Amino acid sequence: MTKGNWFKVGILGVMILVGSSIAYYYFWSLPQRDKEELIIKKAEEQNILNEENRKSQEECSTEAGEYLKKYYPNFGNRLGEQFRFHFNQRVNKCFIFVQDFNMHDDGDADFSKFLGDVLELKQYGYLQKMIPKNRAEYAVKPFVCEMLDKYCKTDEEFDAFVKKYMED
């Protein structure tokens, strides 16, 4: 082989090496790096969302406590009273759910459930029923059952409505 042929073979080898390096970078290394950056970005966004959700839940807790003090000043004095609060990320609102059971001297009882927006002071749902003496609560249909602009007929229908707001 002549000196010129060796030179051509050397140039061809360098070109193959450079071409292989470029192909490796664009077809494997770059997409891999982009994928890793996307994973890191998603993880950072999730951490930010988790932190925002934690803060929103804490603020909702504080506001729900204030709401109870203002609108249910004697809350907790009777057996059967309970409440839950929840910051719903989907609608960006703080909800409170209050359930009350009040026994009368004659043996009858009032039973009510309330769902509301704590900050806007908006009622989303309300259910109430009178439970006659010696009747089970679940056997009595509500006489008031409202869900925003609709009426409901059963506890199950109302509870399914509440679940949409009290869970994400």
C-alpha contacts under 8 A as a table, 3 or more apart, distances in Angstrom:
res1	aa1	res2	aa2	distance
1	M	5	N	6.18
1	M	6	W	6.87
2	T	5	N	5.27
2	T	6	W	6.45
3	K	6	W	5.25
3	K	7	F	6.32
4	G	7	F	5.04
4	G	8	K	6.33
5	N	8	K	5.03
5	N	9	V	6.18
6	W	9	V	5.04
6	W	10	G	6.07
7	F	10	G	5.09
7	F	11	I	6.21
8	K	11	I	5.09
8	K	12	L	6.07
9	V	12	L	5.02
9	V	13	G	6.14
10	G	13	G	5.06
10	G	14	V	6.24
11	I	14	V	5.12
11	I	15	M	6.14
12	L	15	M	5.04
12	L	16	I	6.16
13	G	16	I	5.09
13	G	17	L	6.12
14	V	17	L	5.02
14	V	18	V	6.08
15	M	18	V	5.11
15	M	19	G	5.89
16	I	19	G	5.03
16	I	20	S	5.93
17	L	20	S	5.15
17	L	21	S	6.18
18	V	21	S	5.08
18	V	22	I	6.20
19	G	22	I	5.15
19	G	23	A	6.08
20	S	23	A	5.06
20	S	24	Y	6.01
21	S	24	Y	5.08
21	S	25	Y	6.17
22	I	25	Y	5.11
22	I	26	Y	6.19
23	A	26	Y	5.31
23	A	27	F	5.68
23	A	28	W	7.76
24	Y	27	F	5.48
24	Y	28	W	5.38
24	Y	29	S	6.30
25	Y	28	W	5.80
25	Y	29	S	4.73
25	Y	30	L	5.66
26	Y	29	S	6.30
26	Y	30	L	5.33
26	Y	31	P	7.15
27	F	30	L	6.66
27	F	31	P	6.61
28	W	31	P	5.70
28	W	32	Q	6.07
29	S	32	Q	5.12
29	S	33	R	6.10
30	L	33	R	5.09
30	L	34	D	6.12
31	P	34	D	4.97
31	P	35	K	6.02
32	Q	35	K	5.05
32	Q	36	E	6.23
33	R	36	E	5.08
33	R	37	E	6.14
34	D	37	E	5.05
34	D	38	L	6.12
35	K	38	L	5.10
35	K	39	I	6.25
36	E	39	I	5.07
36	E	40	I	6.20
37	E	40	I	5.05
37	E	41	K	6.02
38	L	41	K	4.99
38	L	42	K	6.09
39	I	42	K	5.19
39	I	43	A	6.17
40	I	43	A	5.09
40	I	44	E	6.17
41	K	44	E	5.12
41	K	45	E	6.16
42	K	45	E	5.05
42	K	46	Q	6.08
43	A	46	Q	5.04
43	A	47	N	6.17
44	E	47	N	5.06
44	E	48	I	6.22
45	E	48	I	5.05
45	E	49	L	6.13
46	Q	49	L	4.97
46	Q	50	N	5.96
47	N	50	N	5.00
47	N	51	E	6.08
48	I	51	E	5.10
48	I	52	E	6.09
49	L	52	E	4.99
49	L	53	N	5.93
50	N	53	N	5.01
50	N	54	R	6.07
51	E	54	R	5.06
51	E	55	K	6.23
52	E	55	K	5.13
52	E	56	S	6.00
53	N	56	S	4.92
53	N	57	Q	5.98
53	N	87	F	7.90
53	N	89	Q	7.28
54	R	57	Q	5.12
54	R	58	E	6.23
55	K	58	E	5.07
55	K	59	E	6.16
56	S	59	E	5.10
56	S	60	C	5.97
56	S	87	F	6.45
57	Q	60	C	4.95
57	Q	61	S	6.07
57	Q	86	H	6.78
57	Q	87	F	5.39
58	E	61	S	5.03
58	E	62	T	6.39
59	E	62	T	5.15
59	E	63	E	6.16
60	C	63	E	5.06
60	C	64	A	5.87
60	C	85	F	7.16
60	C	86	H	6.89
60	C	87	F	6.00
60	C	94	C	5.44
60	C	95	F	7.82
60	C	118	V	7.94
61	S	64	A	5.13
61	S	65	G	6.22
61	S	85	F	6.60
61	S	86	H	7.74
62	T	65	G	5.20
62	T	66	E	6.41
63	E	66	E	5.06
63	E	67	Y	6.06
63	E	118	V	6.73
63	E	119	L	7.37
64	A	67	Y	4.88
64	A	68	L	6.18
64	A	85	F	6.44
64	A	94	C	7.89
64	A	95	F	7.82
64	A	96	I	6.46
64	A	118	V	6.18
65	G	68	L	5.19
65	G	69	K	6.33
66	E	69	K	5.11
66	E	70	K	6.21
67	Y	70	K	5.22
67	Y	71	Y	5.94
67	Y	72	Y	7.62
67	Y	118	V	6.53
68	L	71	Y	5.41
68	L	72	Y	4.91
68	L	73	P	6.57
68	L	75	F	7.13
69	K	72	Y	5.63
69	K	73	P	4.79
69	K	74	N	7.87
69	K	75	F	7.71
70	K	73	P	5.79
72	Y	75	F	5.22
74	N	77	N	5.95
75	F	78	R	7.33
75	F	81	E	7.12
76	G	79	L	7.42
76	G	81	E	6.09
76	G	82	Q	7.54
78	R	81	E	6.18
78	R	101	F	7.84
78	R	102	N	7.14
79	L	101	F	7.20
79	L	102	N	7.68
80	G	99	Q	7.66
80	G	100	D	6.02
80	G	101	F	5.05
80	G	102	N	7.40
81	E	98	V	7.52
81	E	99	Q	5.69
81	E	100	D	4.53
81	E	101	F	6.04
82	Q	98	V	5.93
82	Q	99	Q	5.31
82	Q	100	D	6.64
83	F	96	I	7.02
83	F	97	F	5.39
83	F	98	V	4.31
83	F	99	Q	6.09
84	R	96	I	5.76
84	R	97	F	5.18
84	R	98	V	6.66
85	F	94	C	7.14
85	F	95	F	5.52
85	F	96	I	4.31
85	F	97	F	6.18
85	F	166	M	7.46
86	H	94	C	5.81
86	H	95	F	5.32
86	H	96	I	6.55
86	H	166	M	5.65
86	H	167	E	7.41
87	F	92	N	6.98
87	F	93	K	5.68
87	F	94	C	4.33
87	F	95	F	6.19
87	F	166	M	7.73
88	N	91	V	5.84
88	N	92	N	5.52
88	N	93	K	5.47
88	N	94	C	6.29
88	N	95	F	7.36
88	N	165	Y	6.46
88	N	166	M	6.80
88	N	167	E	6.84
88	N	168	D	5.99
89	Q	92	N	4.63
89	Q	93	K	6.96
89	Q	168	D	6.84
90	R	168	D	6.78
93	K	117	D	6.75
93	K	119	L	7.77
94	C	117	D	5.76
94	C	118	V	5.67
94	C	119	L	6.78
95	F	115	L	6.90
95	F	116	G	5.56
95	F	117	D	4.62
95	F	118	V	5.61
95	F	165	Y	7.24
95	F	166	M	6.93
96	I	114	F	7.88
96	I	115	L	5.75
96	I	116	G	5.49
96	I	117	D	6.48
96	I	118	V	6.32
97	F	113	K	7.16
97	F	114	F	5.54
97	F	115	L	4.58
97	F	116	G	6.72
97	F	166	M	7.95
98	V	113	K	5.68
98	V	114	F	5.12
98	V	115	L	6.66
99	Q	111	F	7.62
99	Q	112	S	5.74
99	Q	113	K	4.46
99	Q	114	F	6.46
100	D	110	D	7.81
100	D	111	F	5.73
100	D	112	S	5.23
100	D	113	K	6.45
101	F	109	A	6.98
101	F	110	D	5.75
101	F	111	F	4.60
101	F	112	S	6.63
102	N	109	A	5.46
102	N	110	D	5.11
102	N	111	F	6.50
103	M	107	G	6.52
103	M	108	D	6.17
103	M	109	A	4.32
103	M	110	D	6.54
104	H	107	G	5.49
104	H	108	D	5.45
104	H	109	A	5.54
104	H	110	D	7.85
105	D	108	D	7.41
106	D	133	K	7.63
107	G	132	P	7.19
107	G	133	K	4.84
107	G	134	N	7.77
108	D	130	M	7.13
108	D	131	I	5.65
108	D	132	P	4.60
108	D	133	K	4.60
109	A	130	M	5.79
109	A	131	I	5.03
109	A	132	P	6.55
109	A	133	K	7.39
110	D	128	Q	7.29
110	D	129	K	6.03
110	D	130	M	4.81
110	D	131	I	6.22
111	F	128	Q	5.66
111	F	129	K	5.36
111	F	130	M	6.34
111	F	131	I	7.27
112	S	126	Y	7.31
112	S	127	L	5.38
112	S	128	Q	4.26
112	S	129	K	6.47
113	K	125	G	7.91
113	K	126	Y	5.68
113	K	127	L	5.07
113	K	128	Q	6.55
114	F	123	Q	7.65
114	F	124	Y	7.85
114	F	125	G	5.73
114	F	126	Y	4.58
114	F	127	L	6.55
115	L	123	Q	6.25
115	L	124	Y	5.41
115	L	125	G	4.92
115	L	126	Y	6.40
115	L	162	V	6.86
116	G	121	L	6.76
116	G	122	K	5.53
116	G	123	Q	4.37
116	G	124	Y	5.04
116	G	125	G	6.77
117	D	120	E	5.62
117	D	121	L	5.46
117	D	122	K	5.13
117	D	123	Q	6.48
117	D	124	Y	7.10
118	V	121	L	5.29
118	V	122	K	7.28
119	L	122	K	7.97
123	Q	126	Y	7.46
123	Q	148	L	7.25
124	Y	146	E	7.96
124	Y	147	M	5.83
124	Y	148	L	4.88
125	G	145	C	7.52
125	G	146	E	5.28
125	G	147	M	4.32
125	G	148	L	5.87
125	G	158	F	7.71
125	G	162	V	7.56
126	Y	144	V	7.21
126	Y	145	C	5.76
126	Y	146	E	5.21
126	Y	147	M	6.71
127	L	142	P	6.50
127	L	143	F	7.78
127	L	144	V	5.31
127	L	145	C	4.32
127	L	146	E	6.36
127	L	155	D	7.79
127	L	158	F	7.43
128	Q	142	P	5.52
128	Q	143	F	6.16
128	Q	144	V	5.09
128	Q	145	C	6.58
129	K	140	V	7.27
129	K	141	K	6.80
129	K	142	P	4.41
129	K	143	F	5.39
129	K	144	V	6.75
130	M	140	V	7.73
130	M	142	P	7.53
130	M	143	F	7.71
131	I	135	R	6.40
131	I	136	A	7.33
131	I	137	E	6.11
131	I	140	V	6.46
132	P	135	R	5.67
135	R	139	A	6.98
135	R	140	V	7.63
136	A	139	A	5.39
136	A	140	V	7.07
137	E	140	V	5.66
138	Y	141	K	7.67
141	K	153	K	7.27
141	K	154	T	6.25
141	K	155	D	7.50
142	P	145	C	6.22
142	P	153	K	6.87
142	P	154	T	6.61
142	P	155	D	7.26
145	C	151	Y	5.72
145	C	152	C	5.12
145	C	153	K	6.35
145	C	154	T	7.58
145	C	158	F	7.23
146	E	149	D	7.23
146	E	150	K	5.91
146	E	151	Y	4.55
146	E	152	C	5.93
146	E	158	F	7.91
147	M	150	K	5.13
147	M	151	Y	5.89
147	M	152	C	6.90
147	M	158	F	7.16
147	M	161	F	7.29
152	C	157	E	6.40
152	C	158	F	6.58
153	K	157	E	7.04
154	T	157	E	5.32
154	T	158	F	6.46
155	D	158	F	5.07
155	D	159	D	5.96
156	E	159	D	5.05
156	E	160	A	6.12
157	E	160	A	5.28
157	E	161	F	6.39
158	F	161	F	5.09
158	F	162	V	6.26
159	D	162	V	5.00
159	D	163	K	6.11
160	A	163	K	5.13
160	A	164	K	6.77
161	F	164	K	5.58
161	F	165	Y	7.38
162	V	165	Y	5.54
162	V	166	M	6.15
163	K	166	M	5.06
163	K	167	E	5.83
164	K	167	E	5.94
164	K	168	D	7.35
165	Y	168	D	7.22
